[in-house]
Amino acid sequence: MNDAMGMPQTAAVVGGTSDIARAVLRALVARRLRRIVLVGRDEIGLAAAAKELQTLGTLEVDTMTLDVTDVARVPVVVADASTRLGQVDWCSWPPGCSATRRATRPIPRPSPGCSAPTRRGRPRS
């Protein structure tokens, strides 16, 4: 649950090894973020990101591997991350997985309560 100042205490982040995700998480940890699930393809990179966040004061960081092109696994990983965190206060889903991406099959949406970053303006073709 967001605290009295509106800051999230739990977060699920797909693409958890990216520089942007790590910078945002460092800022949120400094403001009371306590439990995180990092999701990505690079198991070693996820472990390094988790260790960094734990040294900054996060109480709990779980990691999960997922290639988002494996559409069948996405709902399973989302459900598992939700179970691990209980309530998800903040969720980051990479723009490449949003509705602006062309695909031959539909891209699954994040679970309720998660918001996918959106691109302003027209989608690239």
N, CA, C and O atoms as CSV, one atom per row, in Angstrom:
chain,resi,resn,atom,element,x,y,z
A,1,MET,N,N,0.849,-1.161,0.000
A,1,MET,CA,C,0.000,0.000,0.000
A,1,MET,C,C,0.896,1.226,0.000
A,1,MET,O,O,1.922,1.257,0.679
A,2,ASN,N,N,0.502,2.239,-0.769
A,2,ASN,CA,C,1.241,3.494,-0.741
A,2,ASN,C,C,1.181,4.066,0.668
A,2,ASN,O,O,0.164,3.952,1.353
A,3,ASP,N,N,2.278,4.680,1.093
A,3,ASP,CA,C,2.309,5.240,2.440
A,3,ASP,C,C,1.527,6.560,2.498
A,3,ASP,O,O,0.927,6.973,1.505
A,4,ALA,N,N,1.539,7.205,3.641
A,4,ALA,CA,C,0.765,8.435,3.836
A,4,ALA,C,C,1.212,9.564,2.907
A,4,ALA,O,O,0.444,10.488,2.638
A,5,MET,N,N,2.436,9.492,2.423
A,5,MET,CA,C,2.949,10.505,1.500
A,5,MET,C,C,2.722,10.129,0.041
A,5,MET,O,O,3.159,10.839,-0.865
A,6,GLY,N,N,2.029,8.995,-0.186
A,6,GLY,CA,C,1.737,8.550,-1.542
A,6,GLY,C,C,2.856,7.802,-2.223
A,6,GLY,O,O,2.806,7.575,-3.431
A,7,MET,N,N,3.870,7.412,-1.461
A,7,MET,CA,C,5.008,6.695,-2.036
A,7,MET,C,C,4.761,5.188,-1.985
A,7,MET,O,O,4.265,4.670,-0.985
A,8,PRO,N,N,5.111,4.481,-3.075
A,8,PRO,CA,C,4.914,3.025,-3.083
A,8,PRO,C,C,5.874,2.321,-2.136
A,8,PRO,O,O,7.004,2.758,-1.921
A,9,GLN,N,N,5.393,1.226,-1.581
A,9,GLN,CA,C,6.228,0.395,-0.719
A,9,GLN,C,C,6.587,-0.927,-1.386
A,9,GLN,O,O,7.509,-1.617,-0.952
A,10,THR,N,N,5.847,-1.283,-2.456
A,10,THR,CA,C,6.141,-2.496,-3.220
A,10,THR,C,C,6.173,-2.147,-4.701
A,10,THR,O,O,5.478,-1.237,-5.153
A,11,ALA,N,N,6.999,-2.889,-5.457
A,11,ALA,CA,C,7.101,-2.626,-6.892
A,11,ALA,C,C,7.442,-3.905,-7.643
A,11,ALA,O,O,8.211,-4.739,-7.165
A,12,ALA,N,N,6.857,-4.042,-8.823
A,12,ALA,CA,C,7.212,-5.101,-9.764
A,12,ALA,C,C,7.739,-4.410,-11.016
A,12,ALA,O,O,7.080,-3.529,-11.568
A,13,VAL,N,N,8.934,-4.810,-11.464
A,13,VAL,CA,C,9.577,-4.117,-12.577
A,13,VAL,C,C,10.021,-5.131,-13.623
A,13,VAL,O,O,10.890,-5.965,-13.367
A,14,VAL,N,N,9.415,-5.049,-14.803
A,14,VAL,CA,C,9.843,-5.858,-15.942
A,14,VAL,C,C,10.924,-5.050,-16.657
A,14,VAL,O,O,10.737,-3.868,-16.944
A,15,GLY,N,N,12.043,-5.689,-16.938
A,15,GLY,CA,C,13.188,-4.960,-17.479
A,15,GLY,C,C,14.015,-4.394,-16.336
A,15,GLY,O,O,14.572,-3.301,-16.443
A,16,GLY,N,N,14.091,-5.139,-15.246
A,16,GLY,CA,C,14.714,-4.673,-14.019
A,16,GLY,C,C,16.207,-4.461,-14.080
A,16,GLY,O,O,16.781,-3.946,-13.121
A,17,THR,N,N,16.867,-4.835,-15.172
A,17,THR,CA,C,18.311,-4.601,-15.277
A,17,THR,C,C,18.632,-3.345,-16.076
A,17,THR,O,O,19.799,-2.970,-16.183
A,18,SER,N,N,17.625,-2.689,-16.638
A,18,SER,CA,C,17.892,-1.501,-17.460
A,18,SER,C,C,18.376,-0.346,-16.587
A,18,SER,O,O,18.053,-0.267,-15.402
A,19,ASP,N,N,19.147,0.536,-17.191
A,19,ASP,CA,C,19.663,1.692,-16.454
A,19,ASP,C,C,18.527,2.557,-15.925
A,19,ASP,O,O,18.591,3.045,-14.797
A,20,ILE,N,N,17.493,2.748,-16.729
A,20,ILE,CA,C,16.364,3.579,-16.307
A,20,ILE,C,C,15.654,2.942,-15.120
A,20,ILE,O,O,15.367,3.623,-14.134
A,21,ALA,N,N,15.368,1.648,-15.201
A,21,ALA,CA,C,14.684,0.965,-14.097
A,21,ALA,C,C,15.504,1.055,-12.819
A,21,ALA,O,O,14.966,1.321,-11.744
A,22,ARG,N,N,16.791,0.835,-12.939
A,22,ARG,CA,C,17.649,0.874,-11.751
A,22,ARG,C,C,17.701,2.273,-11.143
A,22,ARG,O,O,17.694,2.414,-9.920
A,23,ALA,N,N,17.753,3.299,-11.973
A,23,ALA,CA,C,17.784,4.678,-11.462
A,23,ALA,C,C,16.475,5.023,-10.749
A,23,ALA,O,O,16.485,5.627,-9.677
A,24,VAL,N,N,15.355,4.636,-11.353
A,24,VAL,CA,C,14.048,4.902,-10.731
A,24,VAL,C,C,13.938,4.156,-9.407
A,24,VAL,O,O,13.480,4.714,-8.410
A,25,LEU,N,N,14.354,2.906,-9.399
A,25,LEU,CA,C,14.268,2.116,-8.169
A,25,LEU,C,C,15.172,2.665,-7.072
A,25,LEU,O,O,14.793,2.668,-5.900
A,26,ARG,N,N,16.370,3.131,-7.443
A,26,ARG,CA,C,17.244,3.748,-6.425
A,26,ARG,C,C,16.543,4.946,-5.789
A,26,ARG,O,O,16.598,5.125,-4.572
A,27,ALA,N,N,15.890,5.758,-6.604
A,27,ALA,CA,C,15.174,6.932,-6.072
A,27,ALA,C,C,14.009,6.503,-5.185
A,27,ALA,O,O,13.776,7.100,-4.133
A,28,LEU,N,N,13.276,5.470,-5.603
A,28,LEU,CA,C,12.134,5.010,-4.805
A,28,LEU,C,C,12.570,4.347,-3.502
A,28,LEU,O,O,11.898,4.489,-2.481
A,29,VAL,N,N,13.688,3.623,-3.530
A,29,VAL,CA,C,14.198,3.001,-2.301
A,29,VAL,C,C,14.566,4.092,-1.295
A,29,VAL,O,O,14.346,3.937,-0.094
A,30,ALA,N,N,15.125,5.189,-1.791
A,30,ALA,CA,C,15.484,6.298,-0.903
A,30,ALA,C,C,14.239,6.923,-0.266
A,30,ALA,O,O,14.335,7.618,0.745
A,31,ARG,N,N,13.071,6.670,-0.868
A,31,ARG,CA,C,11.815,7.247,-0.361
A,31,ARG,C,C,10.876,6.207,0.211
A,31,ARG,O,O,9.668,6.443,0.222
A,32,ARG,N,N,11.350,5.084,0.681
A,32,ARG,CA,C,10.553,4.093,1.412
A,32,ARG,C,C,10.143,2.845,0.629
A,32,ARG,O,O,9.420,2.018,1.185
A,33,LEU,N,N,10.551,2.659,-0.606
A,33,LEU,CA,C,10.226,1.414,-1.299
A,33,LEU,C,C,10.935,0.275,-0.574
A,33,LEU,O,O,12.148,0.335,-0.373
A,34,ARG,N,N,10.194,-0.763,-0.180
A,34,ARG,CA,C,10.763,-1.797,0.676
A,34,ARG,C,C,10.777,-3.198,0.074
A,34,ARG,O,O,11.634,-4.005,0.432
A,35,ARG,N,N,9.854,-3.505,-0.826
A,35,ARG,CA,C,9.794,-4.861,-1.400
A,35,ARG,C,C,9.680,-4.741,-2.911
A,35,ARG,O,O,8.848,-3.994,-3.424
A,36,ILE,N,N,10.535,-5.493,-3.629
A,36,ILE,CA,C,10.618,-5.373,-5.088
A,36,ILE,C,C,10.703,-6.757,-5.710
A,36,ILE,O,O,11.343,-7.658,-5.168
A,37,VAL,N,N,10.049,-6.915,-6.858
A,37,VAL,CA,C,10.261,-8.076,-7.723
A,37,VAL,C,C,10.826,-7.542,-9.025
A,37,VAL,O,O,10.176,-6.764,-9.724
A,38,LEU,N,N,12.050,-7.967,-9.349
A,38,LEU,CA,C,12.695,-7.601,-10.608
A,38,LEU,C,C,12.506,-8.737,-11.597
A,38,LEU,O,O,12.748,-9.898,-11.269
A,39,VAL,N,N,12.077,-8.405,-12.802
A,39,VAL,CA,C,11.835,-9.408,-13.838
A,39,VAL,C,C,12.661,-9.033,-15.063
A,39,VAL,O,O,12.697,-7.868,-15.460
A,40,GLY,N,N,13.318,-10.013,-15.657
A,40,GLY,CA,C,14.109,-9.759,-16.855
A,40,GLY,C,C,14.697,-11.037,-17.411
A,40,GLY,O,O,14.466,-12.127,-16.889
A,41,ARG,N,N,15.468,-10.882,-18.491
A,41,ARG,CA,C,16.064,-12.038,-19.154
A,41,ARG,C,C,17.396,-12.445,-18.559
A,41,ARG,O,O,17.750,-13.624,-18.580
A,42,ASP,N,N,18.144,-11.483,-18.027
A,42,ASP,CA,C,19.519,-11.702,-17.594
A,42,ASP,C,C,19.578,-12.026,-16.103
A,42,ASP,O,O,19.504,-11.131,-15.261
A,43,GLU,N,N,19.710,-13.303,-15.789
A,43,GLU,CA,C,19.703,-13.748,-14.390
A,43,GLU,C,C,20.849,-13.138,-13.588
A,43,GLU,O,O,20.663,-12.765,-12.430
A,44,ILE,N,N,22.023,-13.036,-14.190
A,44,ILE,CA,C,23.180,-12.462,-13.500
A,44,ILE,C,C,22.980,-10.965,-13.279
A,44,ILE,O,O,23.290,-10.443,-12.209
A,45,GLY,N,N,22.462,-10.281,-14.292
A,45,GLY,CA,C,22.174,-8.850,-14.159
A,45,GLY,C,C,21.103,-8.571,-13.116
A,45,GLY,O,O,21.188,-7.592,-12.374
A,46,LEU,N,N,20.095,-9.436,-13.060
A,46,LEU,CA,C,19.044,-9.285,-12.051
A,46,LEU,C,C,19.612,-9.443,-10.645
A,46,LEU,O,O,19.249,-8.699,-9.734
A,47,ALA,N,N,20.507,-10.417,-10.474
A,47,ALA,CA,C,21.126,-10.639,-9.164
A,47,ALA,C,C,21.961,-9.424,-8.756
A,47,ALA,O,O,21.957,-9.033,-7.589
A,48,ALA,N,N,22.679,-8.828,-9.714
A,48,ALA,CA,C,23.485,-7.639,-9.409
A,48,ALA,C,C,22.590,-6.459,-9.033
A,48,ALA,O,O,22.891,-5.726,-8.091
A,49,ALA,N,N,21.496,-6.274,-9.764
A,49,ALA,CA,C,20.560,-5.185,-9.460
A,49,ALA,C,C,19.931,-5.398,-8.088
A,49,ALA,O,O,19.777,-4.449,-7.319
A,50,ALA,N,N,19.567,-6.641,-7.780
A,50,ALA,CA,C,18.965,-6.952,-6.483
A,50,ALA,C,C,19.946,-6.655,-5.350
A,50,ALA,O,O,19.566,-6.086,-4.327
A,51,LYS,N,N,21.194,-7.038,-5.534
A,51,LYS,CA,C,22.204,-6.788,-4.504
A,51,LYS,C,C,22.387,-5.286,-4.287
A,51,LYS,O,O,22.483,-4.824,-3.150
A,52,GLU,N,N,22.433,-4.535,-5.376
A,52,GLU,CA,C,22.571,-3.076,-5.266
A,52,GLU,C,C,21.412,-2.473,-4.468
A,52,GLU,O,O,21.624,-1.640,-3.587
A,53,LEU,N,N,20.189,-2.900,-4.784
A,53,LEU,CA,C,19.014,-2.354,-4.098
A,53,LEU,C,C,18.986,-2.753,-2.624
A,53,LEU,O,O,18.547,-1.973,-1.778
A,54,GLN,N,N,19.446,-3.948,-2.317
A,54,GLN,CA,C,19.484,-4.387,-0.919
A,54,GLN,C,C,20.496,-3.569,-0.118
A,54,GLN,O,O,20.259,-3.271,1.053
A,55,THR,N,N,21.617,-3.204,-0.733
A,55,THR,CA,C,22.605,-2.391,-0.018
A,55,THR,C,C,22.078,-0.977,0.232
A,55,THR,O,O,22.560,-0.285,1.129
A,56,LEU,N,N,21.091,-0.547,-0.557
A,56,LEU,CA,C,20.502,0.785,-0.379
A,56,LEU,C,C,19.385,0.801,0.658
A,56,LEU,O,O,18.888,1.870,1.013
A,57,GLY,N,N,18.982,-0.377,1.150
A,57,GLY,CA,C,18.000,-0.410,2.220
A,57,GLY,C,C,16.693,-1.115,1.926
A,57,GLY,O,O,15.794,-1.110,2.768
A,58,THR,N,N,16.560,-1.719,0.760
A,58,THR,CA,C,15.351,-2.479,0.465
A,58,THR,C,C,15.314,-3.709,1.359
A,58,THR,O,O,16.329,-4.385,1.527
A,59,LEU,N,N,14.161,-4.002,1.929
A,59,LEU,CA,C,14.039,-5.160,2.818
A,59,LEU,C,C,14.059,-6.474,2.055
A,59,LEU,O,O,14.634,-7.457,2.522
A,60,GLU,N,N,13.434,-6.497,0.882
A,60,GLU,CA,C,13.294,-7.757,0.150
A,60,GLU,C,C,13.300,-7.486,-1.347
A,60,GLU,O,O,12.540,-6.650,-1.835
A,61,VAL,N,N,14.170,-8.201,-2.081
A,61,VAL,CA,C,14.198,-8.114,-3.535
A,61,VAL,C,C,14.178,-9.534,-4.079
A,61,VAL,O,O,15.094,-10.317,-3.825
A,62,ASP,N,N,13.130,-9.865,-4.832
A,62,ASP,CA,C,13.048,-11.153,-5.523
A,62,ASP,C,C,13.358,-10.915,-6.994
A,62,ASP,O,O,13.105,-9.833,-7.525
A,63,THR,N,N,13.903,-11.928,-7.643
A,63,THR,CA,C,14.150,-11.840,-9.083
A,63,THR,C,C,13.449,-12.996,-9.785
A,63,THR,O,O,13.304,-14.089,-9.237
A,64,MET,N,N,13.020,-12.722,-11.007
A,64,MET,CA,C,12.366,-13.738,-11.833
A,64,MET,C,C,12.836,-13.549,-13.269
A,64,MET,O,O,12.879,-12.426,-13.772
A,65,THR,N,N,13.186,-14.649,-13.926
A,65,THR,CA,C,13.599,-14.536,-15.324
A,65,THR,C,C,12.389,-14.704,-16.234
A,65,THR,O,O,11.510,-15.535,-16.002
A,66,LEU,N,N,12.380,-13.879,-17.279
A,66,LEU,CA,C,11.297,-13.922,-18.264
A,66,LEU,C,C,11.752,-13.231,-19.532
A,66,LEU,O,O,12.332,-12.146,-19.483
A,67,ASP,N,N,11.491,-13.852,-20.656
A,67,ASP,CA,C,11.615,-13.205,-21.953
A,67,ASP,C,C,10.183,-12.879,-22.370
A,67,ASP,O,O,9.377,-13.785,-22.584
A,68,VAL,N,N,9.865,-11.594,-22.485
A,68,VAL,CA,C,8.472,-11.200,-22.725
A,68,VAL,C,C,7.941,-11.665,-24.075
A,68,VAL,O,O,6.738,-11.588,-24.325
A,69,THR,N,N,8.821,-12.147,-24.947
A,69,THR,CA,C,8.319,-12.711,-26.195
A,69,THR,C,C,7.734,-14.105,-25.982
A,69,THR,O,O,7.066,-14.640,-26.867
A,70,ASP,N,N,7.979,-14.687,-24.823
A,70,ASP,CA,C,7.366,-15.969,-24.453
A,70,ASP,C,C,6.002,-15.650,-23.843
A,70,ASP,O,O,5.824,-15.684,-22.626
A,71,VAL,N,N,5.065,-15.344,-24.701
A,71,VAL,CA,C,3.751,-14.835,-24.299
A,71,VAL,C,C,3.027,-15.781,-23.342
A,71,VAL,O,O,2.293,-15.321,-22.466
A,72,ALA,N,N,3.216,-17.064,-23.489
A,72,ALA,CA,C,2.532,-18.027,-22.627
A,72,ALA,C,C,2.994,-17.920,-21.170
A,72,ALA,O,O,2.218,-18.195,-20.255
A,73,ARG,N,N,4.250,-17.524,-20.949
A,73,ARG,CA,C,4.776,-17.427,-19.574
A,73,ARG,C,C,4.420,-16.124,-18.877
A,73,ARG,O,O,4.450,-16.057,-17.649
A,74,VAL,N,N,4.085,-15.091,-19.635
A,74,VAL,CA,C,3.857,-13.773,-19.036
A,74,VAL,C,C,2.782,-13.806,-17.945
A,74,VAL,O,O,3.041,-13.306,-16.850
A,75,PRO,N,N,1.584,-14.370,-18.186
A,75,PRO,CA,C,0.573,-14.376,-17.118
A,75,PRO,C,C,1.017,-15.149,-15.878
A,75,PRO,O,O,0.647,-14.795,-14.758
A,76,VAL,N,N,1.806,-16.199,-16.076
A,76,VAL,CA,C,2.300,-16.999,-14.953
A,76,VAL,C,C,3.259,-16.168,-14.104
A,76,VAL,O,O,3.175,-16.182,-12.876
A,77,VAL,N,N,4.162,-15.452,-14.752
A,77,VAL,CA,C,5.131,-14.629,-14.034
A,77,VAL,C,C,4.439,-13.462,-13.340
A,77,VAL,O,O,4.783,-13.125,-12.207
A,78,VAL,N,N,3.465,-12.841,-14.008
A,78,VAL,CA,C,2.714,-11.735,-13.395
A,78,VAL,C,C,1.994,-12.223,-12.139
A,78,VAL,O,O,2.017,-11.557,-11.104
A,79,ALA,N,N,1.359,-13.385,-12.237
A,79,ALA,CA,C,0.650,-13.942,-11.074
A,79,ALA,C,C,1.626,-14.265,-9.944
A,79,ALA,O,O,1.329,-14.007,-8.777
A,80,ASP,N,N,2.791,-14.828,-10.282
A,80,ASP,CA,C,3.782,-15.174,-9.269
A,80,ASP,C,C,4.329,-13.910,-8.598
A,80,ASP,O,O,4.484,-13.876,-7.378
A,81,ALA,N,N,4.616,-12.887,-9.377
A,81,ALA,CA,C,5.110,-11.626,-8.808
A,81,ALA,C,C,4.066,-11.008,-7.892
A,81,ALA,O,O,4.400,-10.497,-6.823
A,82,SER,N,N,2.806,-11.053,-8.303
A,82,SER,CA,C,1.726,-10.517,-7.471
A,82,SER,C,C,1.600,-11.289,-6.166
A,82,SER,O,O,1.360,-10.700,-5.112
A,83,THR,N,N,1.762,-12.602,-6.234
A,83,THR,CA,C,1.700,-13.429,-5.032
A,83,THR,C,C,2.860,-13.099,-4.089
A,83,THR,O,O,2.677,-12.999,-2.875
A,84,ARG,N,N,4.038,-12.933,-4.656
A,84,ARG,CA,C,5.214,-12.634,-3.827
A,84,ARG,C,C,5.083,-11.292,-3.113
A,84,ARG,O,O,5.497,-11.159,-1.961
A,85,LEU,N,N,4.514,-10.306,-3.786
A,85,LEU,CA,C,4.411,-8.967,-3.207
A,85,LEU,C,C,3.139,-8.742,-2.401
A,85,LEU,O,O,3.095,-7.852,-1.553
A,86,GLY,N,N,2.114,-9.532,-2.654
A,86,GLY,CA,C,0.812,-9.230,-2.054
A,86,GLY,C,C,0.174,-8.122,-2.863
A,86,GLY,O,O,-0.325,-8.367,-3.961
A,87,GLN,N,N,0.180,-6.928,-2.350
A,87,GLN,CA,C,-0.333,-5.785,-3.109
A,87,GLN,C,C,0.817,-5.153,-3.880
A,87,GLN,O,O,1.891,-4.927,-3.323
A,88,VAL,N,N,0.594,-4.869,-5.159
A,88,VAL,CA,C,1.601,-4.203,-5.979
A,88,VAL,C,C,1.246,-2.717,-6.033
A,88,VAL,O,O,0.214,-2.336,-6.584
A,89,ASP,N,N,2.121,-1.877,-5.449
A,89,ASP,CA,C,1.870,-0.439,-5.431
A,89,ASP,C,C,2.302,0.238,-6.719
A,89,ASP,O,O,1.667,1.194,-7.163
A,90,TRP,N,N,3.388,-0.256,-7.327
A,90,TRP,CA,C,3.913,0.373,-8.537
A,90,TRP,C,C,4.454,-0.713,-9.442
A,90,TRP,O,O,5.111,-1.650,-8.988
A,91,CYS,N,N,4.170,-0.577,-10.728
A,91,CYS,CA,C,4.602,-1.582,-11.689
A,91,CYS,C,C,5.126,-0.885,-12.926
A,91,CYS,O,O,4.528,0.077,-13.408
A,92,SER,N,N,6.240,-1.369,-13.436
A,92,SER,CA,C,6.816,-0.821,-14.662
A,92,SER,C,C,6.873,-1.918,-15.708
A,92,SER,O,O,7.367,-3.018,-15.461
A,93,TRP,N,N,6.360,-1.593,-16.871
A,93,TRP,CA,C,6.296,-2.523,-17.996
A,93,TRP,C,C,6.946,-1.828,-19.176
A,93,TRP,O,O,6.519,-0.723,-19.513
A,94,PRO,N,N,7.954,-2.400,-19.831
A,94,PRO,CA,C,8.693,-1.690,-20.878
A,94,PRO,C,C,7.804,-1.240,-22.033
A,94,PRO,O,O,6.868,-1.947,-22.407
A,95,PRO,N,N,8.092,-0.072,-22.599
A,95,PRO,CA,C,7.286,0.437,-23.714
A,95,PRO,C,C,7.231,-0.519,-24.904
A,95,PRO,O,O,6.236,-0.531,-25.628
A,96,GLY,N,N,8.263,-1.311,-25.122
A,96,GLY,CA,C,8.272,-2.252,-26.236
A,96,GLY,C,C,7.209,-3.334,-26.123
A,96,GLY,O,O,6.954,-4.055,-27.088
A,97,CYS,N,N,6.586,-3.455,-24.957
A,97,CYS,CA,C,5.548,-4.455,-24.735
A,97,CYS,C,C,4.160,-3.830,-24.744
A,97,CYS,O,O,3.168,-4.502,-24.463
A,98,SER,N,N,4.091,-2.545,-25.068
A,98,SER,CA,C,2.810,-1.855,-25.014
A,98,SER,C,C,2.013,-2.065,-26.294
A,98,SER,O,O,2.460,-2.744,-27.218
A,99,ALA,N,N,0.853,-1.484,-26.329
A,99,ALA,CA,C,-0.032,-1.638,-27.480
A,99,ALA,C,C,0.539,-0.991,-28.732
A,99,ALA,O,O,0.052,-1.257,-29.831
A,100,THR,N,N,1.564,-0.145,-28.597
A,100,THR,CA,C,2.133,0.492,-29.782
A,100,THR,C,C,3.028,-0.453,-30.573
A,100,THR,O,O,3.400,-0.151,-31.707
A,101,ARG,N,N,3.374,-1.587,-29.989
A,101,ARG,CA,C,4.237,-2.545,-30.672
A,101,ARG,C,C,3.429,-3.381,-31.651
A,101,ARG,O,O,2.366,-3.903,-31.314
A,102,ARG,N,N,3.945,-3.502,-32.867
A,102,ARG,CA,C,3.287,-4.368,-33.838
A,102,ARG,C,C,3.651,-5.815,-33.523
A,102,ARG,O,O,4.809,-6.133,-33.255
A,103,ALA,N,N,2.662,-6.668,-33.558
A,103,ALA,CA,C,2.908,-8.091,-33.300
A,103,ALA,C,C,1.862,-8.910,-34.022
A,103,ALA,O,O,0.764,-8.433,-34.308
A,104,THR,N,N,2.213,-10.131,-34.307
A,104,THR,CA,C,1.251,-11.008,-34.964
A,104,THR,C,C,0.302,-11.610,-33.960
A,104,THR,O,O,-0.746,-12.135,-34.336
A,105,ARG,N,N,0.641,-11.547,-32.711
A,105,ARG,CA,C,-0.252,-12.034,-31.661
A,105,ARG,C,C,-0.355,-10.947,-30.596
A,105,ARG,O,O,0.556,-10.130,-30.454
A,106,PRO,N,N,-1.432,-10.931,-29.863
A,106,PRO,CA,C,-1.602,-9.859,-28.877
A,106,PRO,C,C,-0.570,-9.932,-27.763
A,106,PRO,O,O,-0.160,-11.013,-27.341
A,107,ILE,N,N,-0.162,-8.766,-27.300
A,107,ILE,CA,C,0.763,-8.673,-26.180
A,107,ILE,C,C,-0.066,-8.632,-24.900
A,107,ILE,O,O,-0.983,-7.818,-24.796
A,108,PRO,N,N,0.232,-9.485,-23.928
A,108,PRO,CA,C,-0.551,-9.481,-22.690
A,108,PRO,C,C,-0.378,-8.173,-21.938
A,108,PRO,O,O,0.689,-7.561,-21.972
A,109,ARG,N,N,-1.411,-7.759,-21.277
A,109,ARG,CA,C,-1.402,-6.533,-20.480
A,109,ARG,C,C,-0.916,-6.845,-19.070
A,109,ARG,O,O,-1.100,-7.958,-18.578
A,110,PRO,N,N,-0.293,-5.857,-18.418
A,110,PRO,CA,C,0.080,-6.057,-17.019
A,110,PRO,C,C,-1.164,-6.293,-16.173
A,110,PRO,O,O,-2.281,-5.967,-16.574
A,111,SER,N,N,-0.949,-6.861,-15.009
A,111,SER,CA,C,-2.069,-7.138,-14.113
A,111,SER,C,C,-2.720,-5.841,-13.654
A,111,SER,O,O,-2.093,-4.784,-13.719
A,112,PRO,N,N,-3.971,-5.903,-13.187
A,112,PRO,CA,C,-4.622,-4.696,-12.679
A,112,PRO,C,C,-3.750,-4.037,-11.612
A,112,PRO,O,O,-3.120,-4.714,-10.800
A,113,GLY,N,N,-3.725,-2.734,-11.630
A,113,GLY,CA,C,-2.893,-2.009,-10.689
A,113,GLY,C,C,-1.549,-1.628,-11.270
A,113,GLY,O,O,-0.847,-0.786,-10.710
A,114,CYS,N,N,-1.179,-2.236,-12.389
A,114,CYS,CA,C,0.075,-1.894,-13.047
A,114,CYS,C,C,-0.207,-0.947,-14.194
A,114,CYS,O,O,-1.239,-1.047,-14.857
A,115,SER,N,N,0.700,-0.045,-14.421
A,115,SER,CA,C,0.528,0.861,-15.543
A,115,SER,C,C,1.719,0.738,-16.456
A,115,SER,O,O,2.863,0.750,-16.003
A,116,ALA,N,N,1.457,0.620,-17.734
A,116,ALA,CA,C,2.537,0.545,-18.706
A,116,ALA,C,C,2.920,1.956,-19.110
A,116,ALA,O,O,2.048,2.786,-19.368
A,117,PRO,N,N,4.230,2.242,-19.169
A,117,PRO,CA,C,4.626,3.558,-19.654
A,117,PRO,C,C,4.103,3.758,-21.069
A,117,PRO,O,O,4.132,2.831,-21.878
A,118,THR,N,N,3.635,4.931,-21.366
A,118,THR,CA,C,3.118,5.200,-22.697
A,118,THR,C,C,3.970,6.253,-23.371
A,118,THR,O,O,4.587,7.087,-22.708
A,119,ARG,N,N,4.002,6.211,-24.683
A,119,ARG,CA,C,4.760,7.157,-25.474
A,119,ARG,C,C,3.820,8.269,-25.907
A,119,ARG,O,O,2.726,7.998,-26.403
A,120,ARG,N,N,4.232,9.514,-25.724
A,120,ARG,CA,C,3.404,10.627,-26.169
A,120,ARG,C,C,3.479,10.749,-27.680
A,120,ARG,O,O,4.509,10.454,-28.286
A,121,GLY,N,N,2.399,11.178,-28.275
A,121,GLY,CA,C,2.386,11.360,-29.716
A,121,GLY,C,C,2.027,10.071,-30.436
A,121,GLY,O,O,1.492,9.128,-29.854
A,122,ARG,N,N,2.341,10.069,-31.718
A,122,ARG,CA,C,1.981,8.915,-32.543
A,122,ARG,C,C,2.999,7.808,-32.382
A,122,ARG,O,O,4.189,8.074,-32.215
A,123,PRO,N,N,2.540,6.560,-32.431
A,123,PRO,CA,C,3.478,5.437,-32.375
A,123,PRO,C,C,4.359,5.424,-33.609
A,123,PRO,O,O,3.943,5.824,-34.696
A,124,ARG,N,N,5.595,4.953,-33.419
A,124,ARG,CA,C,6.481,4.801,-34.570
A,124,ARG,C,C,5.983,3.662,-35.445
A,124,ARG,O,O,5.415,2.688,-34.951
A,125,SER,N,N,6.204,3.794,-36.768
A,125,SER,CA,C,5.795,2.712,-37.665
A,125,SER,C,C,6.921,1.777,-37.951
A,125,SER,O,O,6.746,0.809,-38.690
